[in-house]
Amino acid sequence: MKKIEKRALICLVLVFALLAGLALFLVRFLVYGAQWAAFPANRHLYASTGTLAVGRVLDRDGDVLSWVDESGTRQYYANAMVRAATLHAVGDPAGAIGTSALAAFADLLSGYNLLTGADNPFGQGRDLYLTLDARLNYIAYQALNGKKGAVGVYNYETGEILCMMSSPSFDPADPPDIQEGDERYDGVYLNRFLSSTFVPGSIFKTVTLAAAIEQLPDLFDRTFTCTGSVTIGGETITCPHAHGEMDIGGALASSCNGVFAQLALELGADTLEQYAQKAGLTDRYSVDGISTAAGSLSLEGCTDAQLGWAGVGQHNDLVNPCAMMVWMGAVANGGKAAVPRLILKTEGGLPTLPRLTSRTGRLIETDTAQALADLMARAVEETYGADRFPNMDVCAKSGTAEVGGGKAPSAWFAGFLRNEDAPYAFVVLVEEGGSGADTAGTVAAKVLDALVNGY
Amino acid sequence: MAEFYSALAAWADGVRQLPLAHPELLAWWALLTRLLFPILALAMLVQVIRSLVRAAPRPEVWARLALPNGAVQLLTHWENILGRSDSCDLVLNYPVVSRQHAALIRAEDDSWTVHDLGSKSGTAVNGVPVPPQGAPVAMGDVLSLGGVETVLLPLAEDQVPRAPGGDVKPVSPWGSLLLLTLFQLLAAAHFLVFGPEGANLRCAACLLALTGLMWLYFAAMRCAGRVGFEMETVAFFLSTLSLAVTASSAPAALPKQLAAVILGVILLLVLGVFLRDLGRVRKIRWLMAAGAVGLLSLSLLAGTEKYGAANWISLGGLSFQPSELAKLCYIFAGAATLDRLFRKRNLGLFILLTGLCTGCLALMSDFGTAAIFFVTFLVIAYLRSGDFATLSLICGGAVFGALTLVSIKPYILRRFAAWGHVWEQASGAGFQQTRTMSAAASGGLIGVGPGEGWLHNVAAADTDLVFGMVCEEWGLIIAVLAVLCVLALAVFAVRCCRAGRSSFYTIAACAAASLLVFQLTLNVLGSVDILPLTGVTFPFVSNGGSSMLASWGILAFLKAADTRTGASFAAPAPRLRRPQWSRLNASGKEAAHEKD
């Protein structure tokens, strides 16, 4: 019997196994409980259609963008164009836009708390204030004028995203019946700003230039001559017209493909990749928990010509608009920028911890950033027109990215303000928009004008 | 009665109208009860769990053995091993005595038998060498172990039949009983007011009937002089949760579930009383082995499939799972093949029985239950043989068998493919687990209230996913308490080993506890994606008659191991024939010589 008594301890092994598993469950319950409760199948929080049935979404000024009425139906802002302009930030009734506040921040909206779970007897749901200004979204949407694309503006010191707009969009109060393959709604459930990557075109020259400033000590003493085309590795890289003789600043201002293709060749594929990575363009950011899409630069085994094209943002280059905006913010801010965020605060229910601004790593050296910013400011003066941006110390770069497939090029305009009271970085993408400086530049000018100068 | 019923219905209707007039009143009442449930559960269970976990029954004394040095040792078990080794029940530190020398075994009629365990120097009773089948030892007989002479003596007249030491009494049941009653009344009231339309009276009535059954059981046991009720309190608490869960998910099945509890209590009593007599147990062990195999092959031949496992039998509108009852038979047979325990380590027949059982279950695709049988086998086999090497070999064989099965039927793995990443397959293979976790989180610590959840709309919510349902409707505190209750039973079983009468009771209790714990592990951790979802039931709590019946039956094995004074009806206090013994004691020597 004594032996059996000792052997019986094996039963305790099973007991401890279950205790350990239970402890693991409890830890997960504590950590992920809010997310589990925010799962769209949860009938305590969602209507059977998948609509979150609790919580209000507001913009930074307190404009209520979405709420639930007495009958339990989710309602959206009164103005139809504001509804469409904030669709990707706020969310659709079916919960199809996974990066929207109603889906991604459902755990904050639900009013979940550990004690009473999802069923809060003291009123369901909380108020979630976004960092966005719905007015800027509205202006951006209007400026895009039905074209597909994305607009983003953020404060590179605090990380607050002030404008985040993705097009195509639709009215969440009256969702259209979207058929598979309908061109008008191509990728409508994706927030292009956060979740897509695009060919960057000439805005990528900022990266090539940052590398050249550091790697080629005589860069600023060089003189370049553009004849309209240059042959690299048997292929011709062309410019729209012959830019003639110029220094590096002139090359950026006129966005000379020939000069930047040759610089890329001189730097080499490894260096170019390394700088793109350092710039954060091949990484993902976590925007309040929403992971952005990662860009890419596939230069493995590329020819000299392909490397040249990659240096001017063509070939296989892809960037995410949000990452591009942060890169601009880092150039503006001396090398490090705030990581963008969307949640200003939550109200109602239990108090939450204050939201802290986190910063990126060093995306660019301070001296290099200073030099690059000056060159970008010169580009605005010489090419884009500083008078389009009143009261703003603008540094910017445009891009006109060839996308192939018989489509017109994508128009880009990315940059930042150096004003102390307006520390904003921005990015504008207009698909099939044609000239970057014209189309995208105009959108940027309208949004920034509203932001900096008011109405 | 009819008048009372209609009055009650009218009252319930009146209360149902209240929210129209005072919605906030009812909301406050609901919140208050939601807060009260976990407090009541904590108050009643913490004490019970602590009592179970801390129980330290003092060994009972069955006889004494006088040693050559004049010392008198107590025999505290029905099976005692004598030898030089420290692991023996009675250590005889003489060089001539083998490490494990002899086994001294008490039978039901208070007669003793000695078996030689292959000692070097031999064993003799009154000078006659013990034959291989053992020899009887009467009180006063001289038992010689390789020349070391000992004398078997009855208890002295004034001796307490308990080993010395502090007496830890079972906790008084009345406090817990009252709290549990209050818990049930509150739950009944909640269902009466908020319950499913048209079935609210039935829900309340079934819960009240359970309260009645509980009081009847406690009163009857108390009248019979029993004092230990921790296990029954746990079982009645879990059964209450079961009825509540059933009321929420399938109100129509509620009377059936209540009937299962009643039958379960009857089974507990019958089996418990049957287990009192080891002779009876030994006699029917072959029947039980045949029963286990028979039940499983029956469901293999005639079973119909539900939720992916073909382990259901339908008889005249009632469907049941024979594999649940087979668990009882299996523990019975596994623990009872014991009379040769100390001489033969042969597990052959038991391995054969296990192979047949798990084989049948694997063919039914009921891998959860097969795993439960296998773990129970490992526990029983280890307790019986202590042989790690053989068991490792068997485990290796089982792994090999499982791999072979998977390579023959690769689709089996698909059922477990979502394990670890259910959220990525939330509308596919992870459907049930994601819903379970979401609903569980929704409940928070205190739950959304009985009958207020939605998880019951998911398939098998009240059986395989019942942990999630309890979390959602009753809250995390009660769900965790329910798990801890069952764990406390297992700790109790282990603690009882010290005072175990016969190895049968000890092994059966440990096997029963291990079975419950492992089954609970698969159920709880499977439903929340820490283990693969295998579809086994939560003992006592899951909706289902067979499972409820089996859980109460298994409790009998634990009751039988509870040797605290007067605690358990299944382990009555020893009826020692003391007057006769004392006579023998006085003239022990002479009597022995006369026999010669």
Chai-1 contact restraints between the chains, C-beta under 6 A:
chainA,res_idxA,chainB,res_idxB,connection_type,confidence,min_distance_angstrom,max_distance_angstrom,comment,restraint_id
A,M1,B,H77,contact,1.0,0.0,6.0,A-B,restraint_1
A,M1,B,E79,contact,1.0,0.0,6.0,A-B,restraint_2
A,M1,B,D89,contact,1.0,0.0,6.0,A-B,restraint_3
A,M1,B,G500,contact,1.0,0.0,6.0,A-B,restraint_4
A,K2,B,S87,contact,1.0,0.0,6.0,A-B,restraint_5
A,K2,B,D89,contact,1.0,0.0,6.0,A-B,restraint_6
A,K3,B,S87,contact,1.0,0.0,6.0,A-B,restraint_7
A,I4,B,L383,contact,1.0,0.0,6.0,A-B,restraint_8
A,I4,B,S503,contact,1.0,0.0,6.0,A-B,restraint_9
A,I4,B,T506,contact,1.0,0.0,6.0,A-B,restraint_10
A,E5,B,C497,contact,1.0,0.0,6.0,A-B,restraint_11
A,E5,B,R498,contact,1.0,0.0,6.0,A-B,restraint_12
A,R7,B,Y382,contact,1.0,0.0,6.0,A-B,restraint_13
A,R7,B,L383,contact,1.0,0.0,6.0,A-B,restraint_14
A,R7,B,G386,contact,1.0,0.0,6.0,A-B,restraint_15
A,A8,B,V494,contact,1.0,0.0,6.0,A-B,restraint_16
A,A8,B,C497,contact,1.0,0.0,6.0,A-B,restraint_17
A,A8,B,C510,contact,1.0,0.0,6.0,A-B,restraint_18
A,I10,B,Y382,contact,1.0,0.0,6.0,A-B,restraint_19
A,C11,B,A490,contact,1.0,0.0,6.0,A-B,restraint_20
A,C11,B,V494,contact,1.0,0.0,6.0,A-B,restraint_21
A,C11,B,C510,contact,1.0,0.0,6.0,A-B,restraint_22
A,C11,B,A513,contact,1.0,0.0,6.0,A-B,restraint_23
A,C11,B,S514,contact,1.0,0.0,6.0,A-B,restraint_24
A,L12,B,V494,contact,1.0,0.0,6.0,A-B,restraint_25
A,L14,B,S514,contact,1.0,0.0,6.0,A-B,restraint_26
A,L14,B,V517,contact,1.0,0.0,6.0,A-B,restraint_27
A,L14,B,F518,contact,1.0,0.0,6.0,A-B,restraint_28
A,V15,B,L487,contact,1.0,0.0,6.0,A-B,restraint_29
A,V15,B,A490,contact,1.0,0.0,6.0,A-B,restraint_30
A,V15,B,V517,contact,1.0,0.0,6.0,A-B,restraint_31
A,L18,B,V517,contact,1.0,0.0,6.0,A-B,restraint_32
A,L18,B,T521,contact,1.0,0.0,6.0,A-B,restraint_33
A,G21,B,L525,contact,1.0,0.0,6.0,A-B,restraint_34
A,G21,B,I530,contact,1.0,0.0,6.0,A-B,restraint_35
A,L22,B,V483,contact,1.0,0.0,6.0,A-B,restraint_36
A,L24,B,I530,contact,1.0,0.0,6.0,A-B,restraint_37
A,F25,B,V528,contact,1.0,0.0,6.0,A-B,restraint_38
A,G33,B,A441,contact,1.0,0.0,6.0,A-B,restraint_39
A,W36,B,M437,contact,1.0,0.0,6.0,A-B,restraint_40
A,W36,B,S438,contact,1.0,0.0,6.0,A-B,restraint_41
A,W36,B,A441,contact,1.0,0.0,6.0,A-B,restraint_42
A,A37,B,A441,contact,1.0,0.0,6.0,A-B,restraint_43
A,A37,B,S442,contact,1.0,0.0,6.0,A-B,restraint_44
A,F39,B,S438,contact,1.0,0.0,6.0,A-B,restraint_45
A,A41,B,R435,contact,1.0,0.0,6.0,A-B,restraint_46
A,A41,B,S438,contact,1.0,0.0,6.0,A-B,restraint_47
A,N42,B,S438,contact,1.0,0.0,6.0,A-B,restraint_48
A,N42,B,S442,contact,1.0,0.0,6.0,A-B,restraint_49
A,R43,B,W454,contact,1.0,0.0,6.0,A-B,restraint_50
A,H44,B,S442,contact,1.0,0.0,6.0,A-B,restraint_51
A,L114,B,G444,contact,1.0,0.0,6.0,A-B,restraint_52
A,L114,B,L445,contact,1.0,0.0,6.0,A-B,restraint_53
A,L115,B,G444,contact,1.0,0.0,6.0,A-B,restraint_54
A,L115,B,L445,contact,1.0,0.0,6.0,A-B,restraint_55
A,T116,B,G444,contact,1.0,0.0,6.0,A-B,restraint_56
A,G117,B,S442,contact,1.0,0.0,6.0,A-B,restraint_57
A,G117,B,G443,contact,1.0,0.0,6.0,A-B,restraint_58
A,G117,B,G444,contact,1.0,0.0,6.0,A-B,restraint_59
A,A118,B,S442,contact,1.0,0.0,6.0,A-B,restraint_60
A,D119,B,V448,contact,1.0,0.0,6.0,A-B,restraint_61
A,P121,B,L31,contact,1.0,0.0,6.0,A-B,restraint_62
